Amino acid sequence: MKKTPVILHSDLNSFYASVEIMLNPELRGKPVAVCGSTENRHGIVLAKSELAKKCGVKTAMVNWEAKRLCPDLIMVEPHFEQYMKYSRLARDIYCRYTDLVEPFGMDECWLDVTHSGMLFGSGVDIAQRIRREMKEELGLTVSVGVSFNKIFAKLGSDMKKPDAVTEISINDFKDKVWPLPVNDLLYVGRSTVQKLNFYGIHTIGQLAATSPELLKSWFGVKGEQIWHFANGTDTSKVMHKDYKSEVKSIGHGITCKEDLVTEKEVWLVMLEMSQDIGHKLKAHNLSACGVQISIKDNNLSVKQYQCKTPFPTQSADIIARTGRKLFDDNLPEKIKVRAVTVRAIDLRSADDVFQVDMFNDVKKIEKIEKLDNAVEVLRQRFGNKAVHSAALLEEVKAPMNQTNDITLPGQMHK
């Protein structure tokens, strides 16, 4: 007889803020928010502590608004290296109980502990052990959902926060889950909720009772998917801890400290952002076969352009120059630029061979690769700013809190 799956979803509570408080005990008992720089235009709240949340502070809220709601709010700058470190340490704890550990962002993981019971007890027992060990060893708290599939485990971890364990079993999920609003279900976003509400579907139970054929006619394949989610019949697997999703794109985007009014100002921002894009391509052993840029003007109009690179590359300089050419070829000279995004796309393994056409200078390509590799070694030894383009000695109208994005495919694996 096949075992009923036992799936956990563990969510580190107020992760960024909790790490900052743990590293600086003077922040304990005070409302804390991790924020983008208040000196830059549109600094926003990236994460908030429970006390700040009780004052009405929300993620993505503009800094000045958060301070107005909570005058005692302490704003701290983000330290992403520390968040990565504690994310890895948390996963080390999860791996004590199973090797089926699938990240869902930096602060969340699914665990399949179906076959761990003989050693560690029930799913709830394991969840409680993880909760205690996280607090004792890392000084952080987690909320853990325990269920028979990934969707309801995730729902369970959201039900009680912070520092709690919630079980949704195959016998009681209709009582616990179906009365909840439909927007509590994973992957049911705002536009889907609006359409469902238009048709009189407001709860997960009402969604579950709707014909899957009708949902498919409204939403396509996604309609069938959310019907399975609501009925507890999703069978998505928790992937092995060593599984690596294919990276689709790597990019940076920023809102500038002030409008960019010259081509040179745009070029310097693109060059600055491309440095880290090149670094991340090397870290993932990937090469880009294309570049995409997004430009937002001071009227908040967004335009996006992309093109192929002449050959697969990890070079920050080539990525920046390709982005600049896209800008020069497609945008008017006197545009005032408010925000810029540069993205490396059409990624492939850096180990793949490629055919060089007659228009490419092979020796020049090899020289660029050797130079980039040498710079990367120096940066690894002495820091990211140890070696950089001389052009970046000039003032760059880019805030320090650049946003990084590495785009992966969806995390629900069959």
N, C-alpha and C positions, 0 to 999 in steps of 0.2 A: 504494500500500500504506500502510495506516494505521500511524503511528508508535506504538511502545510508549511509554506515558506515563513520564516521569521526574519523580518526586515526591520532594521533600525534606521532612523534618520537623526543624526546628531547635529545640532546647531549651536555654535559658540555664541553666547549671549553678548550683544553689543560689542562685537569682537574688537574693533579698533580701539574704542574707548576703554574697554576692559584691559587691554594690553597696556595702554598708557597709564591707567590707574595702578595696575600691578607693578609697573616699572618705577612709578613715582608715588610712593605711599602718601605723600602730602595731599594728593588729589582725592583720597578716600573720603566718602561722606559728602562730597561736593558735586554739583552738577557739572559735567564735563562734556565737551563736544570736540571731536577731531574735525578741523576745518581747513579748507584751502585758505591761502594767505589773505588776510583782511586788507592788505595793502593793494592787492590786485582787484581789478573790476570783477564783480560777481563771484567773490569768494563764497563758497557754500559749505554747508554742514555735510561731512562725509559719514559721520557716525556720532551717536550720542549715547550717554550713559542712561541708566534707568531713571536717575533723579532728574536729568535734563528732559527725558521723555515725559515725565509726570508734569513738567512745567509747560508742555506743549511743543517742545523743540522736535522737529522732524528732519529726517534725512532729506538732503537736497534743498533745504530752506536756506535762503540768503543769510549770511552771517549777521547783518544788522537787525534782521527781523527776529532771529533766534535770541539775540541779546536783548531786544525789546521785550520778548516774552519772558525771558529769564535773566534779569539784571545781574545775578550772581554767577552767570555761566562762565566757566573757565574754558577758553578756546586754546587748543594745542595743535601744533602742526603735525601732519601725518609722518610716521616712520615706517615705510613699507617693508624695509628689510626686517624689522622686528616682527611685523605681522606675518611675513613669509616664514620666519623662523618658528614662531609659535604655531602656525598652521601645520608645519612639518612635525613638530613635537606632538601635536594633538593626534595626527595620523599614526604616529608611532604607538600611541596608546591604543587606538582602534585595532591596529594590526596584532595586538596581543590576543585578540579574540577571533580573528578571521583574516584570511588574505583577500577576501572579497570586500574591498573598500573603494568606493567610487566617489571622488570629490564632486561637489556641486558648488563651485566657487571656492574662495579661500577659507570660508568659515563653516561650511556645511559638508557633510559626507553621509552617504548611504552605506550601511553594512549589512551583509547577508550572514546571519549567524544561525541559519537553519541546522547546520551540522556541528554547532559548538556546544549544544546543550549538555552532552555527556560530561564535558569538562567544566563548564561554567554555569550551568543552570538555565533557567528559562530566559526568554528575551528580556523580560522586565528585570530579572536578576542581573543580566549582563549590562543593561542600560544603567542600573543603579551603581554597579561597580565602576563603569566609565565615568559617571557623574562624580563619584567620590574621588577617583584617581585624578581626574582633570583638576579638581579643586585643590587637592593636597599637593600634587606635583607641579602644576603650572600656575596655580592661583587664579584660574579661570573657571567660569561656570558654563554648563551646557544645558539645553533643553533637548530631550530625546523622545522621539515618537517611536512606538513599537507597533508593528502591524504585519499583515500578511502580503502587502505589496508596497512598492516604493511611494506611490501617490498618497496612500493613507498614512504611511510612516511620516512623510513630510507634513501632512496635515496635523498629525499628532504632535509633532515638535513645535508647531505654531500655536497650539491650544493653550499651553501653560508656559509662561516665561516670567522670570528666569529660573534656572536651577530646578528643573522638574522633569518627571518622566510621565508620559501619557500613553496608554495602550488603547488601540482600536482593534478589536478582534473580529474574526469572521462571523461571530455570533451576534455582536452588538453594533456593527458599523452603521446599520440603518438608523438606529436610535441616535447615535452620536454624530454621524456625518450628514445624513439627509436633511436635517433641519437647518444646516448652515447655509449662508448666502453663497450663490454660485461662484462669486469672485474669490472665495477662499480656495477653490480648486486650482492646483498647479496648471499653468499654461492657459488659463482662461483669463485673457487680458481685457482691457477696458472696452475695446471695440466689440469683442465677442459678448461681453456682459451687456452692453447696450442693445445689441441685436436680440439676445436671449430675453432681456427684460421687455423689449418691444412685443415679443410673442407671448408674454405672460409667464416666462420661466425665471423665477427669482431664487429658488433654492436648489441645492444639489439633488434633493429628492425629486423635484419636478424635472430636472434635467435627466435623471435616471429613468423616469417614467415616459420620456419623450421617445418617439420612434427613431431608431438610429438612421433609418432611411431618410426621414425628414431632416434630421440634423446634417446628414451628408449633403442633402440638396441645398442647405443654407451655407455650410462651411467647407464643403469638400471632405477630403480625408480627415481633416482635423475634427469634423463633426462626429465621425465614428470614434475617433480617439477619445474625445472628452466624454462620450457616452460610456465607453469602457471604464474610464477613470471614475465616473460617478457611480457605476454599478459594482466597482471593486473587482472587475474582471481583467484589469491590465496585468500583463505578464512580463513587463520589462525586467531585464536581468540587472543585477548589481555586478559591475565589471571588476575584474581582478585589479589589485593595487598597482600592478606594473603596466596596466593597459594605458596606452597613450592615444588620445583623440588626435585626429589629423588637424593640424593648424591650418585654417583657411586664409587668414590674413593677419598682418601685424601692422599696427599704426599708432600714430600720436595725433591728438587734437588739443588745441588750446583756444581760449578766449584771450585776446591780447590786452595788455595793460592800457593801450590806447590804440585808436584806429591806425592801420598801416596805410600810408598815402603814397608811397613810392614803390617801384618794383624792387629796389634794393632792400627795403624793409621787409617785404614779403620773402625775398630770397634768403635773408639772414634767419628768419623764423623757420623756413623750410629746412635750411641747412642744420640749424640747431636741433630740430626734431628728428631729422634723419640720422643723427649720430646714434641715438638709442635704438632706432629701427634696425640699423646695421648690426648693432651689438646683439639684439634679440634674434636676428636671423642667424647669426653665428652660434648663439646659445642653443638654438633649436636645430642647427645643422640644415638650414633651409636657404634656398635662393629664390629671389623674386623674378618672375617673368613679366611683371607689369607693375605700374604705379597708378594710384588713384588719388586725386585731391578733391577736397570739399572746401568751398570758400563761402563764408557768410559775410555779406556786406552790412553797412550800418543801418540798413532798412530791414535787416533780419531775413533777407532773401538768400537762399542757399543754392549754389550751383555746384555740380559734381562732374568731373571729367576723369577719364582714364585712358591709358595707352600701354602698349607693349614696350618692354625694354629691348635694346638691340641683342641682348644675350642674358641668360640667367645670372643674377648678381646678388651679392651681399653688401656691395659698396654703398656707404652712406652718401658719398659724393655723387655717384651716378643716380641714386634714388632722388636726391635733392635736385640735381640738374634736370632730370626728367619731369619732376614736379614743377620746376620753374618754367620749362618749355610749355607744359600744359597750361599754366597760368598765362604766359605771354601770348600764346596762340588763341586763347579763347575768351579772355576778359578785357574789357575796355581799360584804357590807360589810366583814367582818373577815378577808378573805383576806390572807395574807402573800405578797407577790409577789417572786419571785426573779429573774425575767428577763422582759423586755418586747421585743416586736418590733412595729413599725408599718410598714405597707407600702402604698404607693399602687398601686392596681390598675385594671384596665379602662382602660388608657392609650389616648389618641388624640392626633393632632396638635393642637398649640395653635392652629394656623391654621384648623382646622375651625370652621365656624359651628355654632351650636346654638340650639335654640328655647327661649326663656325662658318658663316658665309663669306664670300669674297670681299665684302665691304667692311668686315671687322678686322682690326689690327690685333693679331694674336699676341704679339709681343707686348703691346700696350695693355691688353687684358691681363696678362700674366704679371706685369709690373704693378697694376692696380691691386691685384689680389695679394701680392707680396707686401705691398705697403700697408694695406688694410690689416693683414695678419700681424705685422710688426706692431702697428698701433694698438691692436687688440691686446697683445701680450703686455705692452706697457701699461695699458689701462687696468688690466687685471692685477698687475703688481702694485701700481701706484695710485689707482683711482680713476674714475671716469673722466675727470678734468685734467689729467696729467698731460695729455696730448690732444690738441684740437686744432681745427682750421684757424689760420691767422685772421680770416674774415670775421670770426666770432669774437675777436678782441674788441670789436666795436659794440656799441650798445644794441642789444637785441630786445625788441618790445615783446618779449615772451615771459609770462609769469613763471616762477619756479615750480609751481604745482601743476606740471603738465599731466594730462591724462594719458595713460597707456592702455591700449586695448589689443588683446590677442584673441581673435575670433575663432571659436571652435564650433563644430557641429553640435546639434542638440544632445543632451546627456541621457535621453531615454533610449536605451539600447534593447533591442529585441533578442 
